[in-house]
């Protein structure tokens, strides 16, 4: 604690020249000194405050509690901010309140212990915080709307392209053209998803929902997603069998590994890409290994930055450079760590660390999975005619009977004629209706829990929260037609 004599002219002059309003009080809370800046902030002339209680400068609602805080500070005096983490307010002479930040410092003088309070008007900072909060909300609303509107046409194109592939039959030229078109659509979907995923992750719209899950179930989905892409490049995709399990969010883990696998396949020209799970004590390390071009050591520290792409000579990097930035954010959500090792010209290994848990081995009886799920009636609820028509065409080609509704009234009318076996619904509908509300109405009318697949482009927390009803699966637009068909068949299989 410093020792000073506040009676000297030099000390008073120095305090008057201080940039922040400064108030000095004795142990009883009486003001013994104020500098010139106090008048500008609080409106009182210095002579009006000398001898007055410090509570004069506080809103009345704090007067009763403040003496106790003052005694607590004097019992263990040390420099510190006042009310850390709290919203502090000052009171102007005219009765106006305003936000303040206060730093306290005890000082020993010839006449005893005094407390120096340096006060700063926090109005500008608080206003800026509110502006940033509002700007972030506006950005989230814009992204939610843009997400929905941009995903809709991509979803339609994906479904129509799959339907066209059905109709192409043995026309190899047409099938090849449609396959190239699908590759372009997948790239567009990936780029859009990357931009929107970054925004969702930064805005807090994505939250982890950890459950006990088998690593093999995540691996099997990734095998299905990436085997065609690897085969197209002549690469050997090796997905190891694993009996391990973890307590994590399987969907977020799949998205994280999808980004790593996509990168590995993109930057591997020959050889293989492998996905393995390596147990080590109480942890699992899921590794994505490739025999690709590798990453120079000088670049390793920057690869997780947004829009950063490793320079590969004259070859233009693909994508936007957001994949590994998304990986880092997803790893943070999962409370996992990411490791990377690489040798230029030999390949790269990314590792994801997860907690290891024990689960009973799954049954080897596959009889329940032999049920033929082709057929059945699907109720499609969507108010976008192009999406509804494309979905109908695809499902009918797969052997399903389809009914389409754009609102609750139409959905209930179809359900009254025949109860659907499964519902595929958009989340947002016109006239303020939501897919969740319509599905619940149909379920009440049918007096049973009909399985539902929500297909949405909404990136907001509300859509994800409200869609977590019984026997429901949420898929994000744009999605591959194969994924939609697989989800329908799995849902129907679970009912048998």
LOSERO-648630 format. One record per residue: x, y, z of N, C-alpha, C in turn. Coordinates in steps of 0.001 Angstrom, whole numbers, plus 500000, padded with zeros to 6 digits. Layout:
BEGIN
XYZXYZXYZ/...
END
This chain:
BEGIN
500834498817500000500000500000500000500877501245500000/500602502194499096501418503407499006501079504365500141/502099505239500488501883506277501498501990507628500816/500971508483500974500963509798500349500401510832501306/500756512075501040500197513191501804499319514000500864/497987513882501022497070514577500122496876516045500487/497577516489501515497426517904501879498330518800501049/499346518226500371500289519033499609499703519507498296/500178520672497849499705521227496584500071520333495407/501263519716495447501693518867494329500750517683494146/500390517019495272499489515861495180498137516271494617/497596517381495075496307517846494570496383518201493098/497484518825492690497640519194491283497694517956490402/498466516951490852498562515709490078497195515028489950/496420514997491027495096514368490982494142515157490093/494266516488490114493409517304489251493709517074487782/494992516737487491495378516506486098495076515086485623/494652514214486521494336512841486136493213512840485096/493294511986484068492279512005482997490901511526483452/490847510669484471489564510136484932489086510882486168/487769511020486322487231511570487564487731510743488756/488231511420489777488809510720490920488173511230492213/487762510285493062487139510596494344487931509876495435/488222510594496536488927509986497660488015510048498882/487865508895499566486990508824500733487776508292501923/487316508648503122487946508126504342487227506843504753/487688506171505821487069504896506217485593504987506549/485084506175506862483652506306507163482812506496505902/483471506630504740482747506844503496482532508296503171/483148509205503937483018510639503657484007511040502563/483571511862501636484429512317500554485378513387501090/486685513178500866487673514159501329488330514897500167/488166514368498946488759515049497786488053514585496525/487852515510495583487404515191494225488222516044493271/488531515514492101489259516332491130488282517027490188/488829517833489292487990518687488433487085517872487516/487530516662487130486747515856486183485445515322486790/485379515288488115484167514799488767482984515703488442/483215517007488387482125517931488077481580517682486681/482475517388485715482022517133484339481163515881484268/481486514865485090480765513596485022479493513605485868/479572514159487084478448514072488015477659515376488167/478220516508487701477487517771487774477635518529489069/478342518005490050478543518678491330479838519496491303/479794520681491904481032521400492142481777520707493289/483134520731493272483888520037494322483460520406495729/483179521685495996482822522093497357481502521488497821/480635521092496871479368520471497249479563519038497748/480678518402497346480880516990497667481791516771498869/482677517728499184483597517530500294482804517368501597/483048516244502274482349515937503516481062515159503318/480564515081502060479332514330501794479638512835501733/478647511984502042478875510536501936479033510135500464/479855509097500203480094508635498837478789508178498185/477808507766499003476517507317498446475804508431497690/476251509683497871475662510796497116475773510557495621/476830509870495215477083509645493789476512508317493289/475727507649494153475140506360493781473620506455493710/472973505680492843471510505607492841471004505161494219/469836505663494618469328505434495968469175503955496308/468885503118495321468657501703495618469928500998496132/471099501624495971472338501021496446472779501573497815/472082502556498345472545503237499553472647502310500771/471665501425500951471660500577502143472780499541502122/473062498975500947474045497886500857475476498383500745/475675499612500281477034500066499990477947500138501212/477493500599502391478393500620503556478996499256503877/478221498200503723478737496856503976479855496509502998/479676496876501713480723496620500719481990497406501070/481790498631501568482941499457501914483730498840503071/483032498345504081483689497696505226484426496440504767/483828495680503870484464494461503367485760494794502631/485744495872501838486958496272501112488056496693502097/487697497468503128488692497964504076489283496844504933/488546495714505060489078494589505833490206493883505091/490188493970503780491264493382502962491577494338501814/492159495477502142492353496512501114493453496134500111/493119496221498842494097496014497772493526496607496487/494378497022495558493871497596494300493048496564493532/491872496952493087491017496049492303489875496830491692/489255496283490640488048496919490109486892496712491069/485994497646491120484821497547491992483715496789491275/483118495830491988481972495107491430482277494373490149/483409493632490116483791492915488901482655492003488439/482304492126487173481227491325486604479837491881486806/479714492974487571478404493578487825478216494835486982/476964495245486838476653496489486146476587497599487191/477518498540487152477577499637488119476965500890487513/476340501694488379475702502923487911476100504099488797/476287505257488165476490506505488892475242507356488803/475128508375489716473948509236489747474380510685489546/473921511292488457474206512702488182473396513584489130/473848514808489327473161515755490204471712515974489767/471454515871488432470091516080487935469211514837488048/469729513768488686468933512553488881469097511516487793/469902511811486792470097510881485669471129509820486046/470801508548485753471740507450485990472543507166484727/473771506663484905474604506300483759475564505192484196/475972504314483275476870503207483640478287503711483907/478947503116484890480316503513485235481175502273485473/482488502489485346483487501500485752484357502166486809/484658501462487899485378502065489033486551501177489426/487711501796489572488891501105490091489216501672491468/489413500769492447489676501172493825491137500917494196/491723501852494934493095501691495416493193502235496841/493622501424497816493835501925499173495171502670499264/495189503749500003496408504549500159496543504945501625/497746504744502180498009505153503553498566506574503557/497937507425504345498374508816504468498739509118505917/499234510326506112499597510730507473498392510733508404/497202510939507829495986510988508651495234509667508672/495803508607508060495150507306508088494902506740506697/494142505637506657493851504939505400492754505657504623/493007505899503359492013506463502453491841505532501255/490730505689500558490463504890499361490289505830498177/491081505573497114491004506364495890490163505600494872/489138506259494369488294505658493349488417506410492038/488947505714491007489017506295489660487789505831488901/487006506777488392485699506480487805485733506785486307/485123505898485528485068506112484076483634505944483599/483193506861482772481854506778482175481849505633481157/480994504623481385480948503443480510479810503512479509/479216504687479349478057504806478454478411504413477027/479535504943476522479917504676475137480182503186474933/480949502590475889481248501167475747479978500322475825/479077500673476769477831499923476898476975500060475646/476922501270475088476167501471473853476747500646472712/478084500603472653478729499815471596478422498335471765/478401497857473018478058496460473258476641496154472793/475709497077473116474327496872472691474217496887471171/474969497787470529474949497849469074475493496560468463/476558496027469071477130494780468570476157493628468752/475460493616469905474476492555470136473363492632469095/472865493845468845471806494004467855472296493655466456/473535494058466160474096493733464845474226492228464677/474616491538465748474752490087465678473390489418465502/472375489970466181471030489417466000470541489625464585/470803490827464051470390491112462676471103490191461702/472410489953461952473158489051461087472580487641461149/472226487204462366471659485867462515470338485739461765/469495486814461854468225486780461120468462486744459616/469430487534459145469744487551457717470247486191457262/471140485599458060471689484297457676470618483218457668/469697483297458647468619482305458678467769482408457418/467433483654457039466620483846455832467389483445454583/468653483879454501469471483551453325469695482054453230/469918481429454378470126479988454391468935479259453792/467743479636454267466526478979453778466344479214452281/466498480471451859466217480810450462467267480255449507/468527480170449940469573479639449074469534478115449011/469159477501450103469143476037450125467980475449449327/466869476196449254465688475655448569465978475253447117/466510476169446259466758475763444874467811474662444761/468809474662445642469803473591445599469171472248445949/468256472283446919467567471050447282466753470528446101/466052471423445419465254471018444251466143470401443178/467285471046442890468189470538441860468749469165442233/469084468966443508469591467665443934468564466565443717/467321466843444092466266465834443942465961465561442471/465899466620441673465615466434440247466744465695439549/467975465968439963469102465296439330469074463798439604/468706463443440832468589462017441167467446461382440378/466327462082440276465198461547439499465572461388438039/466314462359437487466755462265436098467680461077435891/468506460777436887469398459617436787468593458326436707/467480458272437435466579457112437324466063456962435906/465653458088435333465022458061434017466029457824432891/467322458060433178468332457923432127468505456479431669/468179455530432547468273454126432168469678453730431770/469823453141430560471121452654430074471841453676429214/471349454895429165472001455940428367473255456411429105/474406455810428784475636456099429525476074457551429367/475863458106428164476255459500427954475486460437428868/474168460203428955473327461045429809473659460819431281/473889459547431659474216459252433059475535459930433455/476496459928432533477778460583432810477591462088432985/476754462664432133476485464102432228475807464445433548/474852463621433945474150463864435212475084463678436414/476013462730436300476975462532437391477876463754437541/478293464327436420479123465539436488478310466708437056/477030466756436672476169467804437204475982467642438707/475867466385439160475727466140440596476981466564441348/478147466337440735479403466747441367479435468264441545/478956468990440525478907470448440628477928470887441716/476782470206441797475808470524442847476374470236444237/477117469136444356477726468806445648478725469880446058/479485470391445076480457471450445371479743472718445821/478671473090445113477899474264445513477334474090446915/476818472917447184476253472651448508477331472753449582/478519472234449278479614472257450237480055473687450537/480174474516449495480603475895449690479573476674450508/478289476506450164477235477184450904477212476720452351/477333475410452549477309474872453908478475475391454735/479637475546454101480816476032454832480586477437455360/480086478325454494479852479708454910478797479770456014/477713479028455837476628479069456815477018478364458114/477833477306458011478274476607459218479119477519460090/480032478288459475480854479221460243479954480210460982/478959480732460297478067481718460901477253481102462031/476750479891461815475980479225462862476829478942464089/478053478472463862478921478147464982479298479392465772/479568480491465058479970481721465743478809482369466483/477596482188465983476442482825466625475885481999467777/476416480801467966475934479950469051474686479169468697/474325479142467412473114478418467005473303476907467066/474547476441467109474825475012467172475279474664468586/474639473697469194475037473233470524475239471724470465/476165471244471267476445469814471304475424469096472175/474982467923471713474085467068472492474747465700472643/475697465582473567476447464328473680475591463175474191/475792462029473569475124460789473969476140459659473843/475802458506474399476642457331474219476444456824472788/477497456783472006477349456365470606478502455461470192/478208454602469251479216453697468703479965454398467574/481265454265467600482086454878466565481781454259465210/481489452951465173481207452277463895479997452867463187/478991453332463965477807453904463333478146455209462613/479029456010463218479483457234462562480332456882461340/481210455896461500482102455489460410481317454966459206/480251454214459476479488453626458367478838454705457511/478324455744458152477738456850457396478809457559456561/479983457742457131481067458401456398481543457545455230/481567456233455434481936455343454328480969455513453154/479681455541453476478667455701452437478805457038451716/479129458091452478479229459432451895480445459587450991/481578458989451383482841459319450718483410458236449805/482875457026449847483377455998448940483225456388447470/482066456919447042481953457318445631482939458418445251/483163459386446125484081460477445834485517459965445709/485909459050446608487259458484446538487428457631445294/486405456816444997486493455950443815486618456770442539/485933457917442495485994458769441315487415459269441052/488205459457442110489586459899441970490567458732441901/490060457493441940490926456328441895491651456075443201/491086456556444316491709456382445623491051455232446375/491821454610447254491305453541448095490900454129449441/489588454192449715489104454680451003489003453506451960/489788453536453026489808452462454011489179452958455313/488037452378455665487348452725456913487432451514457828/488223451626458881488468450493459766487235450160460598/487065448884460902485999448443461801486412448754463233/485470449264464020485779449603465412484619449198466311/484945448575467435483933448240468437483923449240469586/484615450370469404484724451367470464483475452246470522/483337452949471644482209453864471825482697455102472570/481936456186472434482310457441473085481062458175473524/481247459085474480480157459982474886480389461306474176/479682461496473069479892462689472245478639462935471410/478642463991470640477526464279469736477849463635468392/477162462556468013477535461830466793477389462652465523/476388463551465475476188464349464262477292465389464110/477658466054465205478748467026465112480073466328464822/480273465147465393481490464381465095481531463997463621/480377463588463085480335463230461656480673464438460788/480153465606461151480436466811460372481917467176460449/482493467031461637483921467320461797484757466391460922/484478465082461008485245464110460227484980464251458735/483772464685458378483468464911456955484386465968456362/484616467035457120485521468079456631486942467551456477/487394466729457429488736466174457338488861465207456165/487848464348455966487886463403454849487808464120453507/486965465145453434486847465911452194488187466536451826/488873467120452802490192467701452560491193466639452129/491170465495452825492127464428452519491966463933451084/490728463727450654490487463252449288490853464327448281/490559465589448593490848466681447667492343466803447389/493159466619448426494600466852448277495422465566448169/494744464462447845495445463204447601495219462798446144/496296462709445385496185462391443958496279460891443699/496996460163444549497125458715444375497352458081445744/496994456798445816497200456093447078495906455898447835/495869456295449097494712455956449919494407457046450942/493179456986451429492723457783452567492098456800453546/492484456888454810491960455931455778491384456631456999/490391455998457586489725456491458792489812455388459830/490492455651460950490700454620461958490403455176463344/490097454290464275489879454659465671490916453920466515/491744454679467219492835454099468000492555454325469485/492274453248470259492035453418471700493345453602472459/493286454426473508494457454635474352493971454989475758/493922453976476625493463454210477991492022454678478020/491775455853478611490419456388478742490019457258477558/490838457276476511490574458133475358490599457347474051/489967457943473056490023457434471687490642458507470810/491442458076469862491948459000468847491420458535467498/490544459357466917490036459049465578490924459782464585/491535459023463681492526459593462790492100459488461333/492334460562460601492147460592459150493541460692458547/493946459640457838495285459567457269495199459589455750/496138460242455114496157460242453649497591460146453144/497715459812451884499026459737451220499160460895450235/498618462041450621498537463184449717499791464040449691/499600465286449270500729466179449009501349466713450286/500653466601451416501222467034452680501178468541452875/501581468953454064501556470369454439502945470760454941/503563471786454393504876472225454887504795472612456365/505867472367457100505873472639458536505571474097458844/506050475010457977505836476441458231504370476841458126/503543475990457486502121476302457292501229475721458399/501754474762459176500905474029460120500244474930461149/500909476011461542500345476892462550499192477737462068/498937477773460754497911478670460217496751477948459533/496818476639459431495829475934458607494411475999459166/494258476313460477492916476381461065492327477788460999/493028478725460363492512480084460220491481480144459097/490497481077459248489490481248458206490138481704456902/489714481118455803490091481490454439491573481245454132/492303480620455071493718480352454792493839479053454016/494558479088452922494765477914452099496246477751451819/496713476512451935498124476229451708498440476443450234/499540477114449965499952477413448596500601476183447980/499980475664446924500525474493446232501016474901444849/502054475701444846502677476172443604501653476895442751/501557476526441479500695477277440568499257476789440599/498997475682441307497644475128441330496757475949442238/495607476377441731494672477173442523494001476302443573/494044476720444856493380475934445899491881475844445646/491317474690446022489868474514445887489159475009447149/487881475341446999487083475737448140487395477140448625/486916477416449849487076478750450434488076478786451580/488646477632451917489567477617453040488866477691454389/487633477183454467486874477238455724486773475888456427/487121474796455714486906473458456258487591473220457591/488885473570457691489613473315458934489224474310460027/488774475497459634488265476438460626486985475896461257/486155475253460451484946474604460963485328473439461873/486351472677461481486831471565462300487226472061463688/487978473167463747488411473701465040487210474094465902/486226474759465309485047475180466071484246473977466566/484088472966465702483354471770466104484101471029467214/485412470976467125486202470327468174486019471049469508/485961472368469469485726473130470699484360472787471292/483338472672470428482002472313470912482001470931471561/482795470016471008482844468648471515483854468487472647/484524469594473023485569469550474056486650468527473680/486975468509472401487992467598471884489207468385471424/490318467711471338491525468343470820491828467802469419/492467468636468608492831468262467243494348468241467138/494887467159466584496315467079466324496543466933464821/497715467343464362498046467205462947499544466984462811/499903466061461968501301465832461597501341465597460095/502400466073459442502430465994457990503856465993457474/504033465303456357505305465307455640505008465649454177/505527466774453670505280467128452268505672465988451337/504747465659450432504981464594449473504676463210449991/504379463080451299504118461756451864502720461625452470/502162462714452969500810462633453498500637463350454828/499401463298455325499015464025456524498150463137457408/498260463338458723497406462639459689496773463674460608/495435463735460614494687464547461571494098463612462619/494174464007463886493616463196464958492615463980465791/491543463312466210490513463912467068490422463070468329/490608463698469487490590462975470754489202463027471383/488698461847471791487367461726472390487446460883473661/486487461056474579486447460168475753486017458764475343/486564457767475991486260456365475679485310455801476719/484245455145476270483300454503477192483054453075476735/482430452295477605482105450905477289480626450790476956/480327450097475855478951449765475491478900448289475131/477791447603475424477679446198475013477790446079473499/478353444998473025478465444791471584477077444664470978/476855445221469775475538445136469147475204443702468750/473893443406468688473437442084468284473833441807466846/474165440542466572474530440148465201473336439632464419/472144439694465051470931439232464368470426440322463443/470556440112462160470164441121461177468784440868460579/468035439943461173466742439604460578465822440794460531/465924441642461580465023442801461635465303443781460517/466517443705459940466877444663458907466539444171457504/465939442975457421465634442436456102464265442867455608/463550443613456421462200444036456051462229444901454810/461394444614453885461308445415452676460506446677452985/461176447836452879460497449081453217460054449848451986/460259449296450818459749449973449628458231449990449714/457618451052449255456184451178449360455811451908450625/454527452039450837454070452825451968453693454216451500/452930454913452338452457456251451969453241457317452718/453746458274451935454530459377452485453730460671452323/453570461398453418452940462716453360454046463770453327/454138464503452222455132465562452070454468466896452397/455009467603453395454465468907453787455485469970453408/455189470730452369456123471763451892455340472773451070/455562474065451337454825475091450603455600475640449411/456760475044449100457508475401447892457190474366446821/456389474722445794455974473727444800457131473002444131/458242473709443837459359473065443150459974471969444008/460123472244445302460697471239446206459720470079446386/458451470395446567457443469346446752457353468447445528/457360469038444332457275468248443098458495467353442927/459697467904443204460918467114443047460958465974444058/460520466250445284460494465208446309459503464113445937/458349464512445437457330463544445018457851462643443903/458473463258442893458999462488441767460025461465442235/460931461888443113461965460985443604461353459831444394/460424460116445304459834459076446141459007458086445311/458279458600444330457486457701443483458375456772442667/459513457273442203460455456410441492461037455327442393/461057455607443716461555454624444676460457453672445147/459243453824444632458166452891444951457225453320446048/457260454585446444456366455070447500455136455744446900/454038455694447668452856456481447339452993457816448060/452694458914447384452975460235447944451725461104447929/451519461835449035450518462890449111451250464176449504/450825465301448944451503466581449191450528467558449836/451007468254450874450225469301451539451113470522451732/450510471695451590451270472935451790450905473626453095/449902473093453807449453473720455056448787472675455932/448396473084457127447789472153458069446452471626457560/445648472490456957444330472068456471444465470946455447/445378471113454485445559470087453455446140468805454051/447069468948455012447674467771455633446622466948456376/445726467625457114444675466923457851443690466257456904/443440466888455771442523466291454788443096464989454238/444390464983453895445020463750453410445036462680454495/445351463091455734445428462120456822444070461508457126/442992462276456902441645461749457146441306460646456147/441830460770454916441580459733453904442393458483454191/443689458711454564444561457580454871445699458085455739/445921457401456837447000457808457733448348457519457071/449238458502456980450538458263456327451422457349457168/452313456644456481453290455803457182454469456635457684/454731457735457011455825458620457397455537460011456832/456070461033457495455891462416457051457258463024456760/457358463715455629458543464527455324458068465972455297/458625466805456154458094468163456286459199469202456310/458940470342455663459779471522455835459471472083457225/460376472909457768460114473502459081459253474756458948/459647475677458076458896476920457911457838476752456829/456608477153457161455520477163456192454918478559456186/454026478806455246453430480139455139452358480345456209/451948481618456341450890482021457274451247481698458722/452553481713459027452989481509460405452985480077460875/452648479132460011452649477733460419454071477177460393/454294476166461212455565475444461176455290473969460951/456305473278460436456165471848460217455877471107461504/456482471554462611456262470890463901454793470981464302/454204472163464130452800472329464485451887471466463630/452161471414462326451326470612461420451477469129461735/452702468687461960452937467268462272452207466882463550/452275467724464564451576467403465809450071467321465601/449529468177464736448086468118464456447717466819463744/448526466411462772448269465159462044448377463976462995/449374464013463882449522462912464838448317462808465771/447826463966466235446638463934467101445433463380466353/445267463793465097444129463305464311444226461805464060/445456461314463835445642459881463558445723459062464836/445885459769465970445998459111467272447181458141467314/448291458542466692449513457734466773450711458615466416/451887458179466826453112458940466573453711458517465235/453325459226464204453837458932462867455274459449462781/456224458625462307457601459112462193457687460280461211/458594461225461507458702462417460665460164462726460397/460413463216459190461733463731458814461549465201458474/462179466076459272462159467507458968463343467826458072/463060468481456973464109468904456044464062470424455994/465093471080456523465019472526456673466314473204456289/466175474455455858467339475297455616467529476314456709/466706476235457760466790477186458878468026476889459713/468829477932459997470042477752460795469836478161462241/468627478566462613468414479109463947468268478039465011/468519478465466269468394477557467405466961477058467558/465978477945467294464581477605467540464151476414466709/464517476419465435464122475317464566464682474003465076/465952474010465485466574472787465962465952472332467277/465623473278468145465048472928469448463636472375469283/462809473057468473461411472647468335461272471346467558/462260471034466707462158469822465892462515468561466671/462918468716467927463292467548468730462061466942469389/461112466508468570459930465817469071460148464325468863/459230463523469406459383462069469354459407461561467919/460238460545467680460336459879466369460522460878465237/461437461824465439461703462842464424463191462884464119/463506463117462854464894463296462422464973464618461682/466036465383461959466218466690461331467360466620460332/467073466940459066468085466990458014468166468412457483/469374468850457154469574470218456682469676470259455160/469008471246454578469111471464453140470418472189452820/470956471994451638470595470970450668471170469627451088/470427468544450840470926467228451177470865466342449942/471720465337449936471741464401448818470466463576448806/469995463286447621468774462494447492468935461131448161/470135460524448041470370459221448660470187459288450177/470614460420450774470474460557452221469010460636452638/468192461316451829466772461406452138466111460032452036/466402459313450959465813457980450776466248457043451898/467518457115452274468018456268453357467318456593454671/467102457886454941466425458282456176464987457771456204/464296457832455061462916457336454972462874455837455252/463773455103454602463771453644454781464129453257456211/465097453950456800465470453642458184464313453912459142/463592455020458925462467455353459788461356454320459672/461078453882458449460031452872458261460465451529458822/461759451215458661462272449950459196462137449901460713/462363451045461343462268451098462816460845450885463310/459847451120462446458446450945462853458005449481462767/458783448673462039458362447277461808458897446351462894/
END
